[in-house]
């Protein structure tokens, strides 16, 4: 089954602030130590990260994303293609891609900042962005809340594409990924994401900060149930090291999470999404897909990748 990812691609700048503070405190002056503390630049974006993981899994995902063909855009496209992502249908953009700055504390926990220089923009889709994209047999379409902005034209274009492909029989998977602290969650964005939830066969999300933000409910179980009432087919709720809950009209099941010692939780949700998508694309049942995704994310965050 062909996986089509639609959404954001940006440049991530990883700032090892906590490690730098420790080095300064210990008066570490070796040249090798200084090189280890440089800001790291890599491809980012929630859907971009998922597509990159899928590429490593040899799933050959199609990635539809706005990209400016400047030096940064060429770098992003090249890096994605090196990881096995099909970038042929990237959407030309006049504005450069934005940056996300992840500042890591001494425990490697992140604080995220959006950085949009005057020559850049948030990733935006227009009315003609999805023209000419072939229909694939057994399509799985994936996006996240990061594809939705306070921009009615962008949101309408994304929704129209998903509605068209769902009418053709595609499976629609949506990760809430609200990021309200950076993108807000009101007005046009809120309304469009609610429409996307109602359209989705499977909705994924992480923690109270996402589920409760979207539904206004205090508990994840209650919030997940509210998404079913909105129209979601299946809801899969992650909650850090706590059990994962799978909820539908006929199911209410929890999956224990394998204990790990996380080095950094950065990218855990994207890892989960990628393995989940890969598993269902291979025809595995949803229970197997959830377990494999959980184990993969746990393994990923328990290793130092700085």
C-alpha positions, 0 to 999 in steps of 0.5 A, spaced: 500 500 500 502 506 498 503 511 503 502 519 501 505 524 506 502 531 506 505 536 510 510 540 513 518 540 511 522 545 515 530 546 517 531 543 524 536 547 528 538 542 534 541 547 540 545 543 545 544 548 551 544 543 557 550 540 554 554 547 553 552 549 560 555 543 563 561 544 559 562 551 561 561 549 568 566 544 568 571 549 564 571 544 558 576 547 553 578 541 549 577 542 541 573 536 541 568 538 546 567 544 542 565 540 536 560 536 539 557 542 542 555 545 535 548 547 533 546 541 529 542 542 522 537 537 519 531 536 516 525 537 520 517 538 520 512 533 523 510 530 517 517 530 514 520 526 520 515 521 519 516 521 511 524 520 513 523 514 518 518 511 512 524 512 507 529 508 512 524 503 512 524 502 505 517 504 505 518 509 499 513 514 501 510 520 497 511 526 500 507 532 498 510 539 501 511 546 499 519 547 498 522 553 495 528 551 490 533 556 494 539 553 497 535 551 503 530 547 499 535 544 495 538 541 501 532 539 504 530 535 498 536 532 497 537 529 504 529 527 504 531 523 497 537 520 500 533 517 506 528 514 500 523 519 500 519 520 493 520 528 493 517 528 485 511 531 487 514 537 492 510 543 491 514 549 488 514 555 493 516 562 492 518 563 500 524 559 503 522 554 508 522 556 515 526 553 521 524 550 528 529 551 533 529 545 538 533 547 545 535 541 549 536 542 556 541 538 560 536 532 560 535 532 553 528 535 553 526 540 548 523 547 548 521 548 541 521 555 537 519 557 530 523 561 526 520 564 520 525 569 517 522 575 512 524 571 506 521 565 509 514 562 510 510 557 514 509 551 509 502 553 505 498 549 500 494 553 494 488 551 490 493 547 485 498 544 489 495 537 488 494 537 481 497 531 477 498 527 483 497 520 481 492 515 484 495 509 487 492 503 489 491 502 496 493 509 498 494 511 505 494 518 506 497 521 512 498 528 515 498 532 522 496 538 525 502 542 522 499 542 515 493 546 518 494 554 519 490 560 520 489 560 513 483 558 510 486 557 503 491 552 505 486 548 509 481 548 504 486 545 499 489 540 504 482 538 506 479 537 498 485 533 497 484 528 502 476 528 501 477 526 494 482 521 495 478 518 501 472 518 496 477 513 492 477 508 497 484 511 501 485 510 508 486 517 512 491 517 518 491 524 522 496 525 528 493 531 532 500 534 533 497 541 535 503 545 537 498 550 540 504 554 543 507 555 536 501 555 531 495 557 536 488 553 536 482 557 534 478 560 529 480 557 522 485 552 524 481 549 529 475 549 525 479 545 519 482 540 524 475 538 527 473 537 519 480 533 518 478 529 525 471 527 522 474 525 515 479 520 518 479 513 519 485 513 524 487 519 529 493 519 533 495 523 538 500 524 544 498 526 552 493 531 555 496 537 552 494 535 545 487 531 546 485 536 552 487 542 548 482 539 542 476 537 546 476 541 552 476 534 556 480 533 562 482 526 561 485 522 555 480 517 555 474 522 555 477 526 550 479 520 545 471 518 546 469 525 544 473 525 538 469 518 536 463 523 537 466 528 532 467 522 527 474 519 527 473 512 526 479 509 531 483 513 536 490 511 538 492 515 544 499 515 547 501 518 553 509 517 554 510 511 558 503 510 560 499 505 556 497 506 549 489 506 549 486 504 542 478 506 542 473 505 537 465 504 537 467 497 538 473 497 542 476 500 548 483 497 549 490 499 552 497 496 550 502 497 556 509 500 553 515 497 554 519 500 559 526 504 557 530 509 559 530 515 555 536 519 553 531 524 549 524 524 547 525 528 541 521 525 535 518 519 539 511 521 536 514 521 529 517 514 530 511 511 532 507 514 526 512 512 521 512 504 524 505 504 525 503 507 518 509 502 515 505 496 519 498 497 516 501 498 509 504 491 510 497 489 511 498 488 519 492 488 524 492 494 528 494 491 534 500 489 531 501 495 528 500 499 535 505 494 539 511 495 533 510 502 533 511 503 541 517 498 541 520 502 535 519 509 538 521 506 545 528 504 542 529 510 538 528 515 544 533 510 548 539 512 544 543 518 544 543 521 537 546 527 538 
